[in-house]
Amino acid sequence: MTASPHVVVIGAGTLGMCTALNLVEQGARVTVLEAQSIASGSSGRSVGVVGSQLTDPFEIMLRVHALRWFRQWEGEGLRFNHIGYLRLARTPAQMALFARSVEIQGEAGLRSRLVRANELRQLVPHINPDGLEGGLFGPDNGFLDPHEMCNFLAGIVRAKGGEIRQYRKLLGALRRPGGYTLETGGGSVDCDAVVNAGGAWAPQVAALFGQHLHIWPERHEAVVIHLDEPLDYIMPMVMDLVNGEGSGLNFRHEKPGELIAEIHKVNSIAPEDPDNYNDQCEEQSKVDLAELLLERVPDLPGARLGRGWAGLYPVTADHRPFVGPIDPSEPSLITAASAGGYGIQLAPVIGQISADWVLRGSPVSVPGSQSLAPSAERNVPGH
């Protein structure tokens, strides 16, 4: 690898743009190839939540790294809506996990606290606490606009000399001494290294290099909830899911008089084709969502369902992202994909790890992240 390698990043979603930014800031020459437009895939269909209210120490650590980037970008003009994030607990065992999470987050400099069932209405006055033990609340978490985030990062990448080529679908890849020649609809590109940040299309990209990448594109739906009158408080992000247990219902403030809701937990029968899937919300899904909302927030003023849409969560068999080389003998071909619905909040640290792999041959800046490489043990069919 030369002192200033030319790296091509495939995909201009959040993972691709964060990777490109990390690379260009460390002196690499960067070209981003995007088959459509910036944030046109899963990133642009995300509800944009950024939260650290989890129970796994490694998952929390990844978000500690990511939140440092978000704070920096917010200081540079990226809008971040700090509405808070409340994860609900249904059992004493979950509350015990939450108590440990508060300790871990506190040691890392993040604010969070336990909320007992009788205190939940202090945060969400409309919530029905029946069947709940309490929750884990992070006041500094929130959401952002993923289109705005990707275009914000694109502006920095361009300002630092990077190039972003939209409507440049990758059609073929040839290995050559010291690098690759990539064929696109707009001509060929020679480079020293490639990062596959193709999201739900990452397996198709990998196949062009003769590699197999087992990612399951899982369809998820979101719906706008209209209220007859604005709430007199800002509703935090509320999530009913702890390590796979719970309804998966989540909802949050979007703007005065408007919420966004989705069900994070789905049972996919088969992987979706990212080039041919239903990107609208199905009527039965709206019914299911309405029933869960009526149970958890029954007295919202005149709540009615508005427009809905669907996007894809690229997931792996163990539900952790792939970041690193598929084949250790080819360290110049890196995968950065399959964050499984957490792409927005993990993108900054995935970009950091990906740049480490390209420029240093290992993820030196994020301890333990070698485990995210798509090894033979992890890169297996499943969802």
C-alpha distance (Angstrom), angle and dihedral (degrees) to the residues before:
residue distance angle dihedral
M1 . . .
T2 3.80 . .
A3 3.79 123.0 .
S4 3.80 89.2 -103.0
P5 3.81 105.1 27.6
H6 3.77 123.6 -168.7
V7 3.80 106.8 -122.4
V8 3.79 124.2 -171.9
V9 3.80 116.1 -153.6
I10 3.80 114.4 -158.9
G11 3.81 109.8 -146.0
A12 3.81 134.1 30.8
G13 3.78 99.2 -139.9
T14 3.78 122.5 112.6
L15 3.82 95.2 -76.1
G16 3.78 92.6 48.6
M17 3.79 95.0 45.3
C18 3.82 93.2 47.2
T19 3.80 89.8 49.4
A20 3.79 91.4 48.9
L21 3.81 91.1 49.5
N22 3.80 93.4 50.2
L23 3.80 91.1 48.7
V24 3.80 97.3 46.5
E25 3.82 91.8 46.8
Q26 3.81 88.3 56.4
G27 3.77 94.6 52.7
A28 3.80 103.1 -93.8
R29 3.78 121.9 137.6
V30 3.79 105.1 -120.1
T31 3.80 134.8 -162.2
V32 3.80 119.8 -179.7
L33 3.80 115.6 -156.0
E34 3.80 115.1 -160.8
A35 3.82 122.6 -176.9
Q36 3.81 91.5 -149.6
S37 3.81 127.9 1.0
I38 3.79 133.8 -44.0
A39 3.85 111.2 -68.2
S40 3.81 91.8 1.0
G41 3.83 94.5 134.0
S42 3.80 131.2 54.2
S43 3.81 93.7 -37.9
G44 3.77 93.1 64.0
R45 3.82 91.6 50.8
S46 3.79 95.0 50.9
V47 3.80 123.7 109.7
G48 3.81 86.6 -132.2
V49 3.80 101.1 -127.2
V50 3.82 119.5 169.7
G51 3.81 114.1 -168.7
S52 3.78 142.1 151.8
Q53 3.82 99.9 -165.7
L54 3.79 97.7 121.4
T55 3.79 134.8 121.8
D56 3.82 103.6 -137.3
P57 3.85 111.6 91.9
F58 3.82 93.3 -145.3
E59 3.82 92.4 50.3
I60 3.80 89.9 49.6
M61 3.82 91.0 48.6
L62 3.79 91.3 53.5
R63 3.79 89.6 54.0
V64 3.80 92.0 48.1
H65 3.81 87.3 61.1
A66 3.82 92.0 44.1
L67 3.81 94.3 49.1
R68 3.81 90.7 56.2
W69 3.79 87.9 61.2
F70 3.79 93.1 45.7
R71 3.80 90.6 52.3
Q72 3.80 90.4 50.8
W73 3.80 93.1 48.6
E74 3.78 92.3 45.8
G75 3.80 87.5 56.7
E76 3.80 87.8 52.8
G77 3.79 94.3 52.0
L78 3.82 109.9 -80.9
R79 3.81 109.7 138.2
F80 3.79 113.7 -123.8
N81 3.80 119.3 -179.2
H82 3.83 106.7 -146.3
I83 3.80 97.6 -159.0
G84 3.82 94.5 141.7
Y85 3.81 131.4 -117.9
L86 3.83 124.7 -109.7
R87 3.82 119.2 -169.2
L88 3.80 112.6 -166.7
A89 3.81 125.9 -134.7
R90 3.79 124.3 -152.8
T91 3.83 99.6 -177.2
P92 3.82 139.1 41.4
A93 3.82 88.0 -117.4
Q94 3.79 90.2 59.8
M95 3.80 90.7 48.7
A96 3.80 88.4 53.2
L97 3.81 89.2 53.8
F98 3.80 88.8 48.8
A99 3.82 91.1 52.1
R100 3.80 89.4 55.3
S101 3.81 89.9 47.3
V102 3.81 90.0 55.6
E103 3.81 88.6 54.6
I104 3.81 94.0 47.6
Q105 3.79 93.2 46.4
G106 3.79 91.7 46.2
E107 3.80 91.5 53.1
A108 3.81 87.7 53.3
G109 3.81 93.2 49.8
L110 3.81 97.5 -103.8
R111 3.80 123.1 132.7
S112 3.81 118.9 -127.1
R113 3.78 137.7 138.7
L114 3.78 143.2 -171.7
V115 3.80 118.2 -104.6
R116 3.82 119.6 -159.9
A117 3.80 120.9 -139.8
N118 3.81 92.4 -104.4
E119 3.82 89.7 53.3
L120 3.80 98.3 51.3
R121 3.79 93.6 92.2
Q122 3.81 89.3 60.3
L123 3.82 86.3 69.1
V124 3.82 99.9 30.2
P125 3.82 110.0 21.1
H126 3.82 91.7 -171.6
I127 3.80 96.2 53.1
N128 3.80 121.5 115.9
P129 3.83 105.5 -139.7
D130 3.82 95.3 -165.6
G131 3.79 110.9 132.8
L132 3.79 93.2 12.5
E133 3.81 129.8 115.6
G134 3.79 93.5 -165.0
G135 3.76 137.3 -87.2
L136 3.79 151.3 -103.0
F137 3.80 114.8 -108.2
G138 3.79 130.5 -165.3
P139 3.81 111.6 -172.8
D140 3.82 95.3 -166.3
N141 3.82 96.5 54.3
G142 3.78 121.5 93.7
F143 3.78 143.3 124.0
L144 3.77 143.0 -71.8
D145 3.79 137.8 -167.4
P146 3.83 107.7 -92.6
H147 3.83 93.1 -154.6
E148 3.78 89.3 52.8
M149 3.81 90.8 46.9
C150 3.81 94.5 51.3
N151 3.79 93.4 46.1
F152 3.81 91.1 45.2
L153 3.81 89.7 54.4
A154 3.80 91.0 43.9
G155 3.80 89.1 57.0
I156 3.81 91.4 54.4
V157 3.81 92.6 45.3
R158 3.80 91.2 52.1
A159 3.81 92.5 44.7
K160 3.81 89.0 55.3
G161 3.79 93.3 51.1
G162 3.81 101.9 -91.1
E163 3.77 122.1 136.3
I164 3.81 127.4 -137.4
R165 3.78 117.0 -162.8
Q166 3.79 113.2 -168.0
Y167 3.83 124.1 -162.7
R168 3.81 89.3 27.2
K169 3.79 105.6 128.7
L170 3.79 115.3 -168.8
L171 3.80 107.8 -116.3
G172 3.78 102.9 170.9
A173 3.80 144.1 -3.9
L174 3.79 129.4 -148.7
R175 3.77 125.0 -170.8
R176 3.79 114.9 -135.5
P177 3.82 131.9 173.6
G178 3.81 106.5 -63.5
G179 3.78 97.4 0.6
Y180 3.79 149.2 -12.2
T181 3.77 143.5 -64.3
L182 3.79 110.8 -142.6
E183 3.79 121.3 -159.7
T184 3.80 118.1 -147.8
G185 3.77 135.9 168.4
G186 3.79 86.7 -99.3
G187 3.79 99.3 50.1
S188 3.80 136.4 -77.5
V189 3.80 129.6 -51.7
D190 3.80 125.9 -157.5
C191 3.80 117.3 -151.0
D192 3.79 143.8 161.3
A193 3.81 97.7 -132.5
V194 3.80 140.6 11.3
V195 3.81 132.3 -148.3
N196 3.80 114.6 -159.9
A197 3.82 104.6 -147.1
G198 3.78 93.8 154.2
G199 3.80 97.4 134.6
A200 3.80 111.1 -156.9
W201 3.82 87.2 0.7
A202 3.82 93.6 53.9
P203 3.85 93.2 101.8
Q204 3.82 89.6 55.0
V205 3.81 90.1 50.3
A206 3.80 91.7 47.7
A207 3.81 90.4 51.3
L208 3.82 90.0 59.1
F209 3.81 86.5 62.7
G210 3.80 92.2 46.3
Q211 3.80 93.2 -105.7
H212 3.80 131.4 127.2
L213 3.78 118.7 -133.1
H214 3.80 117.9 -176.5
I215 3.80 106.3 -148.9
W216 3.81 122.7 149.5
P217 3.85 113.3 -147.8
E218 3.80 102.7 -144.9
R219 3.80 119.6 -164.7
H220 3.82 118.1 -129.4
E221 3.79 130.3 178.6
A222 3.80 134.1 -148.4
V223 3.81 131.3 -169.5
V224 3.79 135.0 -162.6
I225 3.83 114.1 -125.7
H226 3.80 114.8 -150.9
L227 3.82 120.4 -155.6
D228 3.80 125.7 -156.0
E229 3.78 89.7 -132.3
P230 3.81 132.3 15.0
L231 3.79 117.8 -96.8
D232 3.80 114.7 -109.1
Y233 3.82 89.0 -130.0
I234 3.81 136.1 42.4
M235 3.79 109.4 -104.3
P236 3.81 112.7 -135.9
M237 3.77 123.0 -137.6
V238 3.82 105.5 -78.4
M239 3.82 118.8 -160.7
D240 3.82 126.0 -174.2
L241 3.80 99.5 -165.2
V242 3.81 131.0 94.7
N243 3.80 116.9 179.0
G244 3.79 91.9 -32.0
E245 3.82 95.5 -42.6
G246 3.80 120.3 114.0
S247 3.80 136.7 43.0
G248 3.80 95.2 -67.6
L249 3.82 89.9 -129.2
N250 3.79 114.0 148.6
F251 3.77 131.7 171.5
R252 3.78 138.0 169.3
H253 3.77 146.7 173.8
E254 3.80 114.5 -79.2
K255 3.80 102.8 168.4
P256 3.84 136.2 -31.3
G257 3.79 107.0 -52.9
E258 3.79 93.9 7.2
L259 3.80 135.3 91.8
I260 3.79 132.6 179.0
A261 3.81 120.2 -139.3
E262 3.79 135.8 -178.7
I263 3.79 141.7 159.8
H264 3.80 109.5 -115.0
K265 3.80 92.9 -168.2
V266 3.80 117.8 71.6
N267 3.79 136.9 160.9
S268 3.79 106.2 -132.7
I269 3.78 114.6 -162.0
A270 3.80 94.3 -164.9
P271 3.80 136.9 -0.8
E272 3.79 114.7 -88.8
D273 3.79 124.3 -118.3
P274 3.83 103.8 -121.1
D275 3.82 89.7 -150.6
N276 3.80 93.7 51.4
Y277 3.80 117.9 28.7
N278 3.79 135.0 119.6
D279 3.80 104.5 -93.6
Q280 3.81 93.2 -175.1
C281 3.80 128.1 84.6
E282 3.79 113.8 -101.4
E283 3.81 119.7 -127.8
Q284 3.82 93.8 -120.9
S285 3.79 89.3 54.3
K286 3.80 89.8 54.8
V287 3.81 89.5 51.7
D288 3.82 91.4 50.1
L289 3.78 91.2 47.7
A290 3.80 92.7 48.2
E291 3.81 91.2 52.4
L292 3.80 92.4 52.1
L293 3.80 91.8 46.6
L294 3.80 91.9 49.8
E295 3.78 88.9 53.6
R296 3.81 96.8 47.8
V297 3.84 103.8 31.0
P298 3.82 103.7 18.8
D299 3.80 100.0 162.5
L300 3.79 104.3 51.8
P301 3.84 107.2 145.3
G302 3.80 108.0 -97.9
A303 3.79 94.3 -31.6
R304 3.80 114.6 -170.5
L305 3.76 133.5 168.6
G306 3.78 118.7 -104.3
R307 3.77 132.9 -179.5
G308 3.78 119.2 -22.2
W309 3.78 135.8 -164.7
A310 3.78 140.9 -179.7
G311 3.78 134.1 -133.1
L312 3.78 137.2 174.5
Y313 3.78 129.8 -100.5
P314 3.82 107.8 -156.2
V315 3.82 102.7 -145.9
T316 3.79 136.3 -179.2
A317 3.80 130.0 -144.7
D318 3.83 91.5 -96.6
H319 3.83 94.7 36.4
R320 3.80 94.0 -119.5
P321 3.81 123.8 115.2
F322 3.77 125.1 -99.5
V323 3.81 110.5 -120.9
G324 3.78 117.8 164.1
P325 3.81 141.1 32.1
I326 3.80 120.7 -34.9
D327 3.80 89.1 -152.2
P328 3.82 114.3 37.4
S329 3.81 88.7 -154.7
E330 3.83 88.6 64.1
P331 3.83 103.5 52.9
S332 3.80 93.4 163.4
L333 3.83 92.7 68.6
I334 3.81 109.4 71.7
T335 3.80 130.3 179.9
A336 3.84 120.3 -145.2
A337 3.78 105.9 173.5
S338 3.80 151.0 102.0
A339 3.79 103.6 59.1
G340 3.81 87.4 160.3
G341 3.79 103.1 -137.6
Y342 3.80 94.5 -31.3
G343 3.80 95.8 80.8
I344 3.79 96.8 115.8
Q345 3.79 95.5 51.4
L346 3.82 95.3 39.9
A347 3.81 97.7 40.9
P348 3.83 96.5 93.1
V349 3.80 93.9 53.4
I350 3.82 93.2 39.8
G351 3.79 87.8 53.6
Q352 3.79 89.5 50.0
I353 3.82 92.8 49.9
S354 3.80 92.7 45.3
A355 3.79 92.1 52.3
D356 3.81 89.1 49.9
W357 3.79 90.7 54.5
V358 3.80 92.3 49.7
L359 3.79 98.5 43.6
R360 3.82 102.9 29.0
G361 3.79 105.7 22.6
S362 3.81 94.1 -120.5
P363 3.83 138.3 46.8
V364 3.80 94.8 -97.6
S365 3.82 97.6 160.1
V366 3.82 97.7 56.2
P367 3.84 114.0 53.2
G368 3.79 114.6 -135.7
S369 3.80 95.5 11.4
Q370 3.79 92.4 116.2
S371 3.82 82.8 84.9
L372 3.82 89.2 69.9
A373 3.81 93.4 65.7
P374 3.82 111.7 114.8
S375 3.79 94.5 -111.4
A376 3.81 123.5 173.9
E377 3.81 88.2 -99.1
R378 3.82 93.0 54.9
N379 3.80 102.1 31.7
V380 3.79 95.8 77.7
P381 3.81 134.4 123.8
G382 3.79 116.7 -86.1
H383 3.78 141.9 89.2
